[in-house]
C-alpha cells in the first residue's frame, strides 16, 4: 500500500477575512470610511451626529 503525496491544489482564498473590515462609502457624507462590519454604511462621524437615524 503506497501512499502518494497529494499535490496542494486547493488554495484557500487569502482575502477572505477582509470581508469584515472594508472601506465603504458613507451614505451620509459620501466619504470613504473603514466600516467595521458588513452592515455599517455610515461613518462614525455621521453616526455620532445621530441625524441619519431620522432620515
Ligand atoms: Zn459620513
mmCIF file of the protein (N, C-alpha, C, O) and its ligand, coordinates in Angstrom:
data_MODEL
# 
_entry.id   MODEL 
# 
loop_
_entity.id 
_entity.type 
_entity.pdbx_number_of_molecules 
1 polymer     1 
2 non-polymer 1 
# 
_entity_poly.entity_id                      1 
_entity_poly.type                           'polypeptide(L)' 
_entity_poly.nstd_linkage                   no 
_entity_poly.nstd_monomer                   no 
_entity_poly.pdbx_seq_one_letter_code       
;(UNK)(UNK)(UNK)(UNK)(UNK)(UNK)(UNK)(UNK)(UNK)(UNK)(UNK)(UNK)(UNK)(UNK)(UNK)(UNK)
(UNK)(UNK)(UNK)(UNK)(UNK)(UNK)(UNK)(UNK)(UNK)(UNK)(UNK)(UNK)(UNK)(UNK)(UNK)(UNK)
(UNK)(UNK)(UNK)(UNK)(UNK)(UNK)(UNK)(UNK)(UNK)(UNK)(UNK)(UNK)(UNK)(UNK)(UNK)(UNK)
(UNK)(UNK)(UNK)(UNK)(UNK)(UNK)(UNK)
;
_entity_poly.pdbx_seq_one_letter_code_can   XXXXXXXXXXXXXXXXXXXXXXXXXXXXXXXXXXXXXXXXXXXXXXXXXXXXXXX 
_entity_poly.pdbx_strand_id                 A 
# 
loop_
_entity_poly_seq.entity_id 
_entity_poly_seq.num 
_entity_poly_seq.mon_id 
_entity_poly_seq.hetero 
1 1  UNK n 
1 2  UNK n 
1 3  UNK n 
1 4  UNK n 
1 5  UNK n 
1 6  UNK n 
1 7  UNK n 
1 8  UNK n 
1 9  UNK n 
1 10 UNK n 
1 11 UNK n 
1 12 UNK n 
1 13 UNK n 
1 14 UNK n 
1 15 UNK n 
1 16 UNK n 
1 17 UNK n 
1 18 UNK n 
1 19 UNK n 
1 20 UNK n 
1 21 UNK n 
1 22 UNK n 
1 23 UNK n 
1 24 UNK n 
1 25 UNK n 
1 26 UNK n 
1 27 UNK n 
1 28 UNK n 
1 29 UNK n 
1 30 UNK n 
1 31 UNK n 
1 32 UNK n 
1 33 UNK n 
1 34 UNK n 
1 35 UNK n 
1 36 UNK n 
1 37 UNK n 
1 38 UNK n 
1 39 UNK n 
1 40 UNK n 
1 41 UNK n 
1 42 UNK n 
1 43 UNK n 
1 44 UNK n 
1 45 UNK n 
1 46 UNK n 
1 47 UNK n 
1 48 UNK n 
1 49 UNK n 
1 50 UNK n 
1 51 UNK n 
1 52 UNK n 
1 53 UNK n 
1 54 UNK n 
1 55 UNK n 
# 
loop_
_struct_asym.id 
_struct_asym.entity_id 
A 1 
B 2 
# 
loop_
_chem_comp.id 
_chem_comp.type 
_chem_comp.mon_nstd_flag 
UNK 'L-peptide linking' . 
ZN  non-polymer         . 
# 
_pdbx_entity_nonpoly.entity_id   2 
_pdbx_entity_nonpoly.name        ? 
_pdbx_entity_nonpoly.comp_id     ZN 
# 
_pdbx_nonpoly_scheme.asym_id         B 
_pdbx_nonpoly_scheme.entity_id       2 
_pdbx_nonpoly_scheme.mon_id          ZN 
_pdbx_nonpoly_scheme.ndb_seq_num     1 
_pdbx_nonpoly_scheme.pdb_seq_num     101 
_pdbx_nonpoly_scheme.auth_seq_num    101 
_pdbx_nonpoly_scheme.pdb_mon_id      ZN 
_pdbx_nonpoly_scheme.auth_mon_id     ZN 
_pdbx_nonpoly_scheme.pdb_strand_id   A 
_pdbx_nonpoly_scheme.pdb_ins_code    . 
# 
loop_
_atom_site.group_PDB 
_atom_site.id 
_atom_site.type_symbol 
_atom_site.label_atom_id 
_atom_site.label_alt_id 
_atom_site.label_comp_id 
_atom_site.label_asym_id 
_atom_site.label_entity_id 
_atom_site.label_seq_id 
_atom_site.pdbx_PDB_ins_code 
_atom_site.Cartn_x 
_atom_site.Cartn_y 
_atom_site.Cartn_z 
_atom_site.occupancy 
_atom_site.B_iso_or_equiv 
_atom_site.pdbx_formal_charge 
_atom_site.auth_seq_id 
_atom_site.auth_comp_id 
_atom_site.auth_asym_id 
_atom_site.auth_atom_id 
_atom_site.pdbx_PDB_model_num 
ATOM   1   N  N  . UNK A 1 1  ? 0.844   -1.203 0.000  1.00 0.00 ? 1   UNK A N  1 
ATOM   2   C  CA . UNK A 1 1  ? 0.000   0.000  0.000  1.00 0.00 ? 1   UNK A CA 1 
ATOM   3   C  C  . UNK A 1 1  ? 0.886   1.263  0.000  1.00 0.00 ? 1   UNK A C  1 
ATOM   4   O  O  . UNK A 1 1  ? 1.506   1.619  1.002  1.00 0.00 ? 1   UNK A O  1 
ATOM   5   N  N  . UNK A 1 2  ? 0.912   1.887  -1.118 1.00 0.00 ? 2   UNK A N  1 
ATOM   6   C  CA . UNK A 1 2  ? 1.764   3.068  -1.222 1.00 0.00 ? 2   UNK A CA 1 
ATOM   7   C  C  . UNK A 1 2  ? 0.945   4.345  -1.048 1.00 0.00 ? 2   UNK A C  1 
ATOM   8   O  O  . UNK A 1 2  ? -0.160  4.489  -1.572 1.00 0.00 ? 2   UNK A O  1 
ATOM   9   N  N  . UNK A 1 3  ? 1.511   5.218  -0.326 1.00 0.00 ? 3   UNK A N  1 
ATOM   10  C  CA . UNK A 1 3  ? 0.797   6.466  -0.065 1.00 0.00 ? 3   UNK A CA 1 
ATOM   11  C  C  . UNK A 1 3  ? 1.375   7.575  -0.939 1.00 0.00 ? 3   UNK A C  1 
ATOM   12  O  O  . UNK A 1 3  ? 2.554   7.915  -0.844 1.00 0.00 ? 3   UNK A O  1 
ATOM   13  N  N  . UNK A 1 4  ? 0.540   8.113  -1.768 1.00 0.00 ? 4   UNK A N  1 
ATOM   14  C  CA . UNK A 1 4  ? 1.043   9.169  -2.649 1.00 0.00 ? 4   UNK A CA 1 
ATOM   15  C  C  . UNK A 1 4  ? 0.870   10.533 -1.982 1.00 0.00 ? 4   UNK A C  1 
ATOM   16  O  O  . UNK A 1 4  ? -0.134  10.819 -1.329 1.00 0.00 ? 4   UNK A O  1 
ATOM   17  N  N  . UNK A 1 5  ? 1.850   11.320 -2.169 1.00 0.00 ? 5   UNK A N  1 
ATOM   18  C  CA . UNK A 1 5  ? 1.760   12.672 -1.627 1.00 0.00 ? 5   UNK A CA 1 
ATOM   19  C  C  . UNK A 1 5  ? 0.840   13.517 -2.502 1.00 0.00 ? 5   UNK A C  1 
ATOM   20  O  O  . UNK A 1 5  ? 1.050   13.676 -3.705 1.00 0.00 ? 5   UNK A O  1 
ATOM   21  N  N  . UNK A 1 6  ? -0.157  14.034 -1.865 1.00 0.00 ? 6   UNK A N  1 
ATOM   22  C  CA . UNK A 1 6  ? -1.120  14.817 -2.642 1.00 0.00 ? 6   UNK A CA 1 
ATOM   23  C  C  . UNK A 1 6  ? -0.600  16.225 -2.918 1.00 0.00 ? 6   UNK A C  1 
ATOM   24  O  O  . UNK A 1 6  ? -0.172  16.944 -2.016 1.00 0.00 ? 6   UNK A O  1 
ATOM   25  N  N  . UNK A 1 7  ? -0.653  16.584 -4.174 1.00 0.00 ? 7   UNK A N  1 
ATOM   26  C  CA . UNK A 1 7  ? -0.270  17.963 -4.514 1.00 0.00 ? 7   UNK A CA 1 
ATOM   27  C  C  . UNK A 1 7  ? -1.303  18.959 -3.987 1.00 0.00 ? 7   UNK A C  1 
ATOM   28  O  O  . UNK A 1 7  ? -2.509  18.719 -4.047 1.00 0.00 ? 7   UNK A O  1 
ATOM   29  N  N  . UNK A 1 8  ? -0.814  20.048 -3.485 1.00 0.00 ? 8   UNK A N  1 
ATOM   30  C  CA . UNK A 1 8  ? -1.744  21.034 -2.921 1.00 0.00 ? 8   UNK A CA 1 
ATOM   31  C  C  . UNK A 1 8  ? -2.422  21.817 -4.031 1.00 0.00 ? 8   UNK A C  1 
ATOM   32  O  O  . UNK A 1 8  ? -1.908  22.822 -4.522 1.00 0.00 ? 8   UNK A O  1 
ATOM   33  N  N  . UNK A 1 9  ? -3.550  21.339 -4.394 1.00 0.00 ? 9   UNK A N  1 
ATOM   34  C  CA . UNK A 1 9  ? -4.300  22.036 -5.452 1.00 0.00 ? 9   UNK A CA 1 
ATOM   35  C  C  . UNK A 1 9  ? -5.236  23.093 -4.870 1.00 0.00 ? 9   UNK A C  1 
ATOM   36  O  O  . UNK A 1 9  ? -5.477  24.155 -5.444 1.00 0.00 ? 9   UNK A O  1 
ATOM   37  N  N  . UNK A 1 10 ? -5.734  22.739 -3.720 1.00 0.00 ? 10  UNK A N  1 
ATOM   38  C  CA . UNK A 1 10 ? -6.719  23.652 -3.134 1.00 0.00 ? 10  UNK A CA 1 
ATOM   39  C  C  . UNK A 1 10 ? -6.042  24.793 -2.378 1.00 0.00 ? 10  UNK A C  1 
ATOM   40  O  O  . UNK A 1 10 ? -5.427  24.608 -1.328 1.00 0.00 ? 10  UNK A O  1 
ATOM   41  N  N  . UNK A 1 11 ? -6.180  25.926 -2.938 1.00 0.00 ? 11  UNK A N  1 
ATOM   42  C  CA . UNK A 1 11 ? -5.622  27.106 -2.279 1.00 0.00 ? 11  UNK A CA 1 
ATOM   43  C  C  . UNK A 1 11 ? -6.750  27.910 -1.647 1.00 0.00 ? 11  UNK A C  1 
ATOM   44  O  O  . UNK A 1 11 ? -7.736  28.257 -2.297 1.00 0.00 ? 11  UNK A O  1 
ATOM   45  N  N  . UNK A 1 12 ? -6.583  28.184 -0.408 1.00 0.00 ? 12  UNK A N  1 
ATOM   46  C  CA . UNK A 1 12 ? -7.618  28.978 0.252  1.00 0.00 ? 12  UNK A CA 1 
ATOM   47  C  C  . UNK A 1 12 ? -7.503  30.446 -0.157 1.00 0.00 ? 12  UNK A C  1 
ATOM   48  O  O  . UNK A 1 12 ? -6.406  30.994 -0.266 1.00 0.00 ? 12  UNK A O  1 
ATOM   49  N  N  . UNK A 1 13 ? -8.633  31.052 -0.375 1.00 0.00 ? 13  UNK A N  1 
ATOM   50  C  CA . UNK A 1 13 ? -8.622  32.477 -0.721 1.00 0.00 ? 13  UNK A CA 1 
ATOM   51  C  C  . UNK A 1 13 ? -8.012  33.308 0.396  1.00 0.00 ? 13  UNK A C  1 
ATOM   52  O  O  . UNK A 1 13 ? -8.414  33.223 1.557  1.00 0.00 ? 13  UNK A O  1 
ATOM   53  N  N  . UNK A 1 14 ? -7.054  34.095 0.020  1.00 0.00 ? 14  UNK A N  1 
ATOM   54  C  CA . UNK A 1 14 ? -6.325  34.844 1.045  1.00 0.00 ? 14  UNK A CA 1 
ATOM   55  C  C  . UNK A 1 14 ? -7.135  36.023 1.559  1.00 0.00 ? 14  UNK A C  1 
ATOM   56  O  O  . UNK A 1 14 ? -7.106  36.362 2.742  1.00 0.00 ? 14  UNK A O  1 
ATOM   57  N  N  . UNK A 1 15 ? -7.853  36.629 0.637  1.00 0.00 ? 15  UNK A N  1 
ATOM   58  C  CA . UNK A 1 15 ? -8.570  37.859 1.000  1.00 0.00 ? 15  UNK A CA 1 
ATOM   59  C  C  . UNK A 1 15 ? -9.966  37.556 1.533  1.00 0.00 ? 15  UNK A C  1 
ATOM   60  O  O  . UNK A 1 15 ? -10.924 38.282 1.266  1.00 0.00 ? 15  UNK A O  1 
ATOM   61  N  N  . UNK A 1 16 ? -10.055 36.482 2.283  1.00 0.00 ? 16  UNK A N  1 
ATOM   62  C  CA . UNK A 1 16 ? -11.374 36.097 2.777  1.00 0.00 ? 16  UNK A CA 1 
ATOM   63  C  C  . UNK A 1 16 ? -11.763 36.867 4.027  1.00 0.00 ? 16  UNK A C  1 
ATOM   64  O  O  . UNK A 1 16 ? -12.912 37.273 4.202  1.00 0.00 ? 16  UNK A O  1 
ATOM   65  N  N  . UNK A 1 17 ? -10.793 37.054 4.876  1.00 0.00 ? 17  UNK A N  1 
ATOM   66  C  CA . UNK A 1 17 ? -11.104 37.691 6.158  1.00 0.00 ? 17  UNK A CA 1 
ATOM   67  C  C  . UNK A 1 17 ? -11.354 39.178 6.014  1.00 0.00 ? 17  UNK A C  1 
ATOM   68  O  O  . UNK A 1 17 ? -11.823 39.830 6.947  1.00 0.00 ? 17  UNK A O  1 
ATOM   69  N  N  . UNK A 1 18 ? -11.043 39.708 4.855  1.00 0.00 ? 18  UNK A N  1 
ATOM   70  C  CA . UNK A 1 18 ? -11.164 41.153 4.676  1.00 0.00 ? 18  UNK A CA 1 
ATOM   71  C  C  . UNK A 1 18 ? -12.614 41.584 4.508  1.00 0.00 ? 18  UNK A C  1 
ATOM   72  O  O  . UNK A 1 18 ? -12.902 42.770 4.349  1.00 0.00 ? 18  UNK A O  1 
ATOM   73  N  N  . UNK A 1 19 ? -13.522 40.618 4.545  1.00 0.00 ? 19  UNK A N  1 
ATOM   74  C  CA . UNK A 1 19 ? -14.937 40.952 4.348  1.00 0.00 ? 19  UNK A CA 1 
ATOM   75  C  C  . UNK A 1 19 ? -15.484 41.733 5.538  1.00 0.00 ? 19  UNK A C  1 
ATOM   76  O  O  . UNK A 1 19 ? -16.447 42.490 5.417  1.00 0.00 ? 19  UNK A O  1 
ATOM   77  N  N  . UNK A 1 20 ? -14.861 41.535 6.660  1.00 0.00 ? 20  UNK A N  1 
ATOM   78  C  CA . UNK A 1 20 ? -15.365 42.218 7.849  1.00 0.00 ? 20  UNK A CA 1 
ATOM   79  C  C  . UNK A 1 20 ? -15.011 43.697 7.838  1.00 0.00 ? 20  UNK A C  1 
ATOM   80  O  O  . UNK A 1 20 ? -15.855 44.572 8.029  1.00 0.00 ? 20  UNK A O  1 
ATOM   81  N  N  . UNK A 1 21 ? -13.757 43.930 7.612  1.00 0.00 ? 21  UNK A N  1 
ATOM   82  C  CA . UNK A 1 21 ? -13.327 45.324 7.580  1.00 0.00 ? 21  UNK A CA 1 
ATOM   83  C  C  . UNK A 1 21 ? -13.137 45.761 6.137  1.00 0.00 ? 21  UNK A C  1 
ATOM   84  O  O  . UNK A 1 21 ? -12.257 45.283 5.422  1.00 0.00 ? 21  UNK A O  1 
ATOM   85  N  N  . UNK A 1 22 ? -13.982 46.672 5.747  1.00 0.00 ? 22  UNK A N  1 
ATOM   86  C  CA . UNK A 1 22 ? -13.961 47.092 4.366  1.00 0.00 ? 22  UNK A CA 1 
ATOM   87  C  C  . UNK A 1 22 ? -14.136 48.602 4.298  1.00 0.00 ? 22  UNK A C  1 
ATOM   88  O  O  . UNK A 1 22 ? -14.805 49.225 5.122  1.00 0.00 ? 22  UNK A O  1 
ATOM   89  N  N  . UNK A 1 23 ? -13.517 49.140 3.302  1.00 0.00 ? 23  UNK A N  1 
ATOM   90  C  CA . UNK A 1 23 ? -13.690 50.574 3.130  1.00 0.00 ? 23  UNK A CA 1 
ATOM   91  C  C  . UNK A 1 23 ? -14.958 50.840 2.327  1.00 0.00 ? 23  UNK A C  1 
ATOM   92  O  O  . UNK A 1 23 ? -15.071 50.443 1.167  1.00 0.00 ? 23  UNK A O  1 
ATOM   93  N  N  . UNK A 1 24 ? -15.892 51.506 2.955  1.00 0.00 ? 24  UNK A N  1 
ATOM   94  C  CA . UNK A 1 24 ? -17.155 51.786 2.289  1.00 0.00 ? 24  UNK A CA 1 
ATOM   95  C  C  . UNK A 1 24 ? -17.370 53.281 2.150  1.00 0.00 ? 24  UNK A C  1 
ATOM   96  O  O  . UNK A 1 24 ? -16.687 54.110 2.751  1.00 0.00 ? 24  UNK A O  1 
ATOM   97  N  N  . UNK A 1 25 ? -18.344 53.567 1.337  1.00 0.00 ? 25  UNK A N  1 
ATOM   98  C  CA . UNK A 1 25 ? -18.704 54.971 1.206  1.00 0.00 ? 25  UNK A CA 1 
ATOM   99  C  C  . UNK A 1 25 ? -19.845 55.292 2.155  1.00 0.00 ? 25  UNK A C  1 
ATOM   100 O  O  . UNK A 1 25 ? -20.852 54.586 2.205  1.00 0.00 ? 25  UNK A O  1 
ATOM   101 N  N  . UNK A 1 26 ? -19.674 56.333 2.881  1.00 0.00 ? 26  UNK A N  1 
ATOM   102 C  CA . UNK A 1 26 ? -20.700 56.736 3.834  1.00 0.00 ? 26  UNK A CA 1 
ATOM   103 C  C  . UNK A 1 26 ? -21.940 57.225 3.086  1.00 0.00 ? 26  UNK A C  1 
ATOM   104 O  O  . UNK A 1 26 ? -21.850 57.983 2.120  1.00 0.00 ? 26  UNK A O  1 
ATOM   105 N  N  . UNK A 1 27 ? -23.076 56.777 3.554  1.00 0.00 ? 27  UNK A N  1 
ATOM   106 C  CA . UNK A 1 27 ? -24.314 57.168 2.889  1.00 0.00 ? 27  UNK A CA 1 
ATOM   107 C  C  . UNK A 1 27 ? -24.676 58.623 3.190  1.00 0.00 ? 27  UNK A C  1 
ATOM   108 O  O  . UNK A 1 27 ? -25.447 59.256 2.468  1.00 0.00 ? 27  UNK A O  1 
ATOM   109 N  N  . UNK A 1 28 ? -24.122 59.110 4.232  1.00 0.00 ? 28  UNK A N  1 
ATOM   110 C  CA . UNK A 1 28 ? -24.457 60.470 4.618  1.00 0.00 ? 28  UNK A CA 1 
ATOM   111 C  C  . UNK A 1 28 ? -23.566 61.502 3.946  1.00 0.00 ? 28  UNK A C  1 
ATOM   112 O  O  . UNK A 1 28 ? -24.051 62.406 3.265  1.00 0.00 ? 28  UNK A O  1 
ATOM   113 N  N  . UNK A 1 29 ? -22.265 61.363 4.141  1.00 0.00 ? 29  UNK A N  1 
ATOM   114 C  CA . UNK A 1 29 ? -21.344 62.366 3.610  1.00 0.00 ? 29  UNK A CA 1 
ATOM   115 C  C  . UNK A 1 29 ? -20.683 61.904 2.313  1.00 0.00 ? 29  UNK A C  1 
ATOM   116 O  O  . UNK A 1 29 ? -20.069 62.703 1.606  1.00 0.00 ? 29  UNK A O  1 
ATOM   117 N  N  . UNK A 1 30 ? -20.811 60.611 2.004  1.00 0.00 ? 30  UNK A N  1 
ATOM   118 C  CA . UNK A 1 30 ? -20.280 60.107 0.753  1.00 0.00 ? 30  UNK A CA 1 
ATOM   119 C  C  . UNK A 1 30 ? -18.780 59.881 0.776  1.00 0.00 ? 30  UNK A C  1 
ATOM   120 O  O  . UNK A 1 30 ? -18.176 59.572 -0.251 1.00 0.00 ? 30  UNK A O  1 
ATOM   121 N  N  . UNK A 1 31 ? -18.190 60.033 1.927  1.00 0.00 ? 31  UNK A N  1 
ATOM   122 C  CA . UNK A 1 31 ? -16.747 59.837 2.026  1.00 0.00 ? 31  UNK A CA 1 
ATOM   123 C  C  . UNK A 1 31 ? -16.439 58.396 2.398  1.00 0.00 ? 31  UNK A C  1 
ATOM   124 O  O  . UNK A 1 31 ? -17.182 57.772 3.156  1.00 0.00 ? 31  UNK A O  1 
ATOM   125 N  N  . UNK A 1 32 ? -15.345 57.869 1.865  1.00 0.00 ? 32  UNK A N  1 
ATOM   126 C  CA . UNK A 1 32 ? -14.936 56.503 2.203  1.00 0.00 ? 32  UNK A CA 1 
ATOM   127 C  C  . UNK A 1 32 ? -14.478 56.411 3.650  1.00 0.00 ? 32  UNK A C  1 
ATOM   128 O  O  . UNK A 1 32 ? -13.738 57.258 4.151  1.00 0.00 ? 32  UNK A O  1 
ATOM   129 N  N  . UNK A 1 33 ? -14.941 55.358 4.300  1.00 0.00 ? 33  UNK A N  1 
ATOM   130 C  CA . UNK A 1 33 ? -14.554 55.156 5.695  1.00 0.00 ? 33  UNK A CA 1 
ATOM   131 C  C  . UNK A 1 33 ? -14.420 53.668 5.959  1.00 0.00 ? 33  UNK A C  1 
ATOM   132 O  O  . UNK A 1 33 ? -15.077 52.863 5.299  1.00 0.00 ? 33  UNK A O  1 
ATOM   133 N  N  . UNK A 1 34 ? -13.581 53.290 6.911  1.00 0.00 ? 34  UNK A N  1 
ATOM   134 C  CA . UNK A 1 34 ? -13.406 51.871 7.250  1.00 0.00 ? 34  UNK A CA 1 
ATOM   135 C  C  . UNK A 1 34 ? -14.564 51.354 8.083  1.00 0.00 ? 34  UNK A C  1 
ATOM   136 O  O  . UNK A 1 34 ? -14.665 51.656 9.272  1.00 0.00 ? 34  UNK A O  1 
ATOM   137 N  N  . UNK A 1 35 ? -15.427 50.584 7.467  1.00 0.00 ? 35  UNK A N  1 
ATOM   138 C  CA . UNK A 1 35 ? -16.556 50.025 8.201  1.00 0.00 ? 35  UNK A CA 1 
ATOM   139 C  C  . UNK A 1 35 ? -16.124 48.772 8.941  1.00 0.00 ? 35  UNK A C  1 
ATOM   140 O  O  . UNK A 1 35 ? -15.399 47.944 8.390  1.00 0.00 ? 35  UNK A O  1 
ATOM   141 N  N  . UNK A 1 36 ? -16.551 48.631 10.153 1.00 0.00 ? 36  UNK A N  1 
ATOM   142 C  CA . UNK A 1 36 ? -16.101 47.511 10.974 1.00 0.00 ? 36  UNK A CA 1 
ATOM   143 C  C  . UNK A 1 36 ? -16.882 46.245 10.679 1.00 0.00 ? 36  UNK A C  1 
ATOM   144 O  O  . UNK A 1 36 ? -16.408 45.141 10.946 1.00 0.00 ? 36  UNK A O  1 
ATOM   145 N  N  . UNK A 1 37 ? -18.062 46.399 10.135 1.00 0.00 ? 37  UNK A N  1 
ATOM   146 C  CA . UNK A 1 37 ? -18.814 45.208 9.767  1.00 0.00 ? 37  UNK A CA 1 
ATOM   147 C  C  . UNK A 1 37 ? -19.627 45.484 8.512  1.00 0.00 ? 37  UNK A C  1 
ATOM   148 O  O  . UNK A 1 37 ? -19.733 46.626 8.064  1.00 0.00 ? 37  UNK A O  1 
ATOM   149 N  N  . UNK A 1 38 ? -20.201 44.418 7.948  1.00 0.00 ? 38  UNK A N  1 
ATOM   150 C  CA . UNK A 1 38 ? -20.810 44.499 6.622  1.00 0.00 ? 38  UNK A CA 1 
ATOM   151 C  C  . UNK A 1 38 ? -21.998 45.452 6.584  1.00 0.00 ? 38  UNK A C  1 
ATOM   152 O  O  . UNK A 1 38 ? -22.272 46.071 5.556  1.00 0.00 ? 38  UNK A O  1 
ATOM   153 N  N  . UNK A 1 39 ? -22.700 45.566 7.706  1.00 0.00 ? 39  UNK A N  1 
ATOM   154 C  CA . UNK A 1 39 ? -23.927 46.360 7.693  1.00 0.00 ? 39  UNK A CA 1 
ATOM   155 C  C  . UNK A 1 39 ? -23.711 47.824 8.004  1.00 0.00 ? 39  UNK A C  1 
ATOM   156 O  O  . UNK A 1 39 ? -24.650 48.619 7.989  1.00 0.00 ? 39  UNK A O  1 
ATOM   157 N  N  . UNK A 1 40 ? -22.488 48.171 8.281  1.00 0.00 ? 40  UNK A N  1 
ATOM   158 C  CA . UNK A 1 40 ? -22.214 49.563 8.631  1.00 0.00 ? 40  UNK A CA 1 
ATOM   159 C  C  . UNK A 1 40 ? -22.023 50.383 7.373  1.00 0.00 ? 40  UNK A C  1 
ATOM   160 O  O  . UNK A 1 40 ? -21.094 50.145 6.600  1.00 0.00 ? 40  UNK A O  1 
ATOM   161 N  N  . UNK A 1 41 ? -22.880 51.324 7.173  1.00 0.00 ? 41  UNK A N  1 
ATOM   162 C  CA . UNK A 1 41 ? -22.798 52.111 5.945  1.00 0.00 ? 41  UNK A CA 1 
ATOM   163 C  C  . UNK A 1 41 ? -22.669 53.597 6.211  1.00 0.00 ? 41  UNK A C  1 
ATOM   164 O  O  . UNK A 1 41 ? -22.623 54.409 5.287  1.00 0.00 ? 41  UNK A O  1 
ATOM   165 N  N  . UNK A 1 42 ? -22.613 53.933 7.458  1.00 0.00 ? 42  UNK A N  1 
ATOM   166 C  CA . UNK A 1 42 ? -22.456 55.346 7.796  1.00 0.00 ? 42  UNK A CA 1 
ATOM   167 C  C  . UNK A 1 42 ? -21.217 55.505 8.670  1.00 0.00 ? 42  UNK A C  1 
ATOM   168 O  O  . UNK A 1 42 ? -21.017 54.750 9.621  1.00 0.00 ? 42  UNK A O  1 
ATOM   169 N  N  . UNK A 1 43 ? -20.406 56.470 8.348  1.00 0.00 ? 43  UNK A N  1 
ATOM   170 C  CA . UNK A 1 43 ? -19.179 56.653 9.102  1.00 0.00 ? 43  UNK A CA 1 
ATOM   171 C  C  . UNK A 1 43 ? -19.493 57.109 10.525 1.00 0.00 ? 43  UNK A C  1 
ATOM   172 O  O  . UNK A 1 43 ? -20.595 57.558 10.842 1.00 0.00 ? 43  UNK A O  1 
ATOM   173 N  N  . UNK A 1 44 ? -18.495 56.975 11.343 1.00 0.00 ? 44  UNK A N  1 
ATOM   174 C  CA . UNK A 1 44 ? -18.711 57.274 12.759 1.00 0.00 ? 44  UNK A CA 1 
ATOM   175 C  C  . UNK A 1 44 ? -19.032 58.743 12.980 1.00 0.00 ? 44  UNK A C  1 
ATOM   176 O  O  . UNK A 1 44 ? -19.768 59.113 13.896 1.00 0.00 ? 44  UNK A O  1 
ATOM   177 N  N  . UNK A 1 45 ? -18.480 59.535 12.148 1.00 0.00 ? 45  UNK A N  1 
ATOM   178 C  CA . UNK A 1 45 ? -18.697 60.967 12.299 1.00 0.00 ? 45  UNK A CA 1 
ATOM   179 C  C  . UNK A 1 45 ? -20.171 61.295 12.103 1.00 0.00 ? 45  UNK A C  1 
ATOM   180 O  O  . UNK A 1 45 ? -20.760 62.054 12.872 1.00 0.00 ? 45  UNK A O  1 
ATOM   181 N  N  . UNK A 1 46 ? -20.752 60.715 11.068 1.00 0.00 ? 46  UNK A N  1 
ATOM   182 C  CA . UNK A 1 46 ? -22.166 60.962 10.796 1.00 0.00 ? 46  UNK A CA 1 
ATOM   183 C  C  . UNK A 1 46 ? -23.033 60.221 11.814 1.00 0.00 ? 46  UNK A C  1 
ATOM   184 O  O  . UNK A 1 46 ? -24.118 60.677 12.175 1.00 0.00 ? 46  UNK A O  1 
ATOM   185 N  N  . UNK A 1 47 ? -22.544 59.095 12.258 1.00 0.00 ? 47  UNK A N  1 
ATOM   186 C  CA . UNK A 1 47 ? -23.306 58.327 13.240 1.00 0.00 ? 47  UNK A CA 1 
ATOM   187 C  C  . UNK A 1 47 ? -23.427 59.088 14.549 1.00 0.00 ? 47  UNK A C  1 
ATOM   188 O  O  . UNK A 1 47 ? -24.478 59.113 15.189 1.00 0.00 ? 47  UNK A O  1 
ATOM   189 N  N  . UNK A 1 48 ? -22.341 59.693 14.914 1.00 0.00 ? 48  UNK A N  1 
ATOM   190 C  CA . UNK A 1 48 ? -22.326 60.428 16.183 1.00 0.00 ? 48  UNK A CA 1 
ATOM   191 C  C  . UNK A 1 48 ? -23.252 61.638 16.110 1.00 0.00 ? 48  UNK A C  1 
ATOM   192 O  O  . UNK A 1 48 ? -23.751 62.122 17.126 1.00 0.00 ? 48  UNK A O  1 
ATOM   193 N  N  . UNK A 1 49 ? -23.465 62.107 14.902 1.00 0.00 ? 49  UNK A N  1 
ATOM   194 C  CA . UNK A 1 49 ? -24.368 63.250 14.760 1.00 0.00 ? 49  UNK A CA 1 
ATOM   195 C  C  . UNK A 1 49 ? -25.806 62.824 14.974 1.00 0.00 ? 49  UNK A C  1 
ATOM   196 O  O  . UNK A 1 49 ? -26.667 63.641 15.303 1.00 0.00 ? 49  UNK A O  1 
ATOM   197 N  N  . UNK A 1 50 ? -26.060 61.522 14.783 1.00 0.00 ? 50  UNK A N  1 
ATOM   198 C  CA . UNK A 1 50 ? -27.382 60.943 15.055 1.00 0.00 ? 50  UNK A CA 1 
ATOM   199 C  C  . UNK A 1 50 ? -28.468 61.493 14.140 1.00 0.00 ? 50  UNK A C  1 
ATOM   200 O  O  . UNK A 1 50 ? -29.654 61.256 14.367 1.00 0.00 ? 50  UNK A O  1 
ATOM   201 N  N  . UNK A 1 51 ? -28.074 62.211 13.129 1.00 0.00 ? 51  UNK A N  1 
ATOM   202 C  CA . UNK A 1 51 ? -29.062 62.789 12.226 1.00 0.00 ? 51  UNK A CA 1 
ATOM   203 C  C  . UNK A 1 51 ? -29.547 61.738 11.225 1.00 0.00 ? 51  UNK A C  1 
ATOM   204 O  O  . UNK A 1 51 ? -30.634 61.865 10.660 1.00 0.00 ? 51  UNK A O  1 
ATOM   205 N  N  . UNK A 1 52 ? -28.740 60.707 11.011 1.00 0.00 ? 52  UNK A N  1 
ATOM   206 C  CA . UNK A 1 52 ? -29.075 59.707 9.987  1.00 0.00 ? 52  UNK A CA 1 
ATOM   207 C  C  . UNK A 1 52 ? -30.194 58.802 10.446 1.00 0.00 ? 52  UNK A C  1 
ATOM   208 O  O  . UNK A 1 52 ? -30.822 58.122 9.635  1.00 0.00 ? 52  UNK A O  1 
ATOM   209 N  N  . UNK A 1 53 ? -30.446 58.788 11.739 1.00 0.00 ? 53  UNK A N  1 
ATOM   210 C  CA . UNK A 1 53 ? -31.476 57.874 12.225 1.00 0.00 ? 53  UNK A CA 1 
ATOM   211 C  C  . UNK A 1 53 ? -32.859 58.290 11.765 1.00 0.00 ? 53  UNK A C  1 
ATOM   212 O  O  . UNK A 1 53 ? -33.684 57.453 11.400 1.00 0.00 ? 53  UNK A O  1 
ATOM   213 N  N  . UNK A 1 54 ? -33.100 59.571 11.785 1.00 0.00 ? 54  UNK A N  1 
ATOM   214 C  CA . UNK A 1 54 ? -34.438 60.065 11.448 1.00 0.00 ? 54  UNK A CA 1 
ATOM   215 C  C  . UNK A 1 54 ? -34.533 60.443 9.982  1.00 0.00 ? 54  UNK A C  1 
ATOM   216 O  O  . UNK A 1 54 ? -35.494 61.088 9.562  1.00 0.00 ? 54  UNK A O  1 
ATOM   217 N  N  . UNK A 1 55 ? -33.539 60.042 9.207  1.00 0.00 ? 55  UNK A N  1 
ATOM   218 C  CA . UNK A 1 55 ? -33.519 60.422 7.802  1.00 0.00 ? 55  UNK A CA 1 
ATOM   219 C  C  . UNK A 1 55 ? -34.640 59.752 7.019  1.00 0.00 ? 55  UNK A C  1 
ATOM   220 O  O  . UNK A 1 55 ? -34.765 59.966 5.813  1.00 0.00 ? 55  UNK A O  1 
HETATM 221 ZN ZN . ZN  B 2 .  ? -20.245 60.173 6.925  1.00 0.00 ? 101 ZN  A ZN 1 
# 
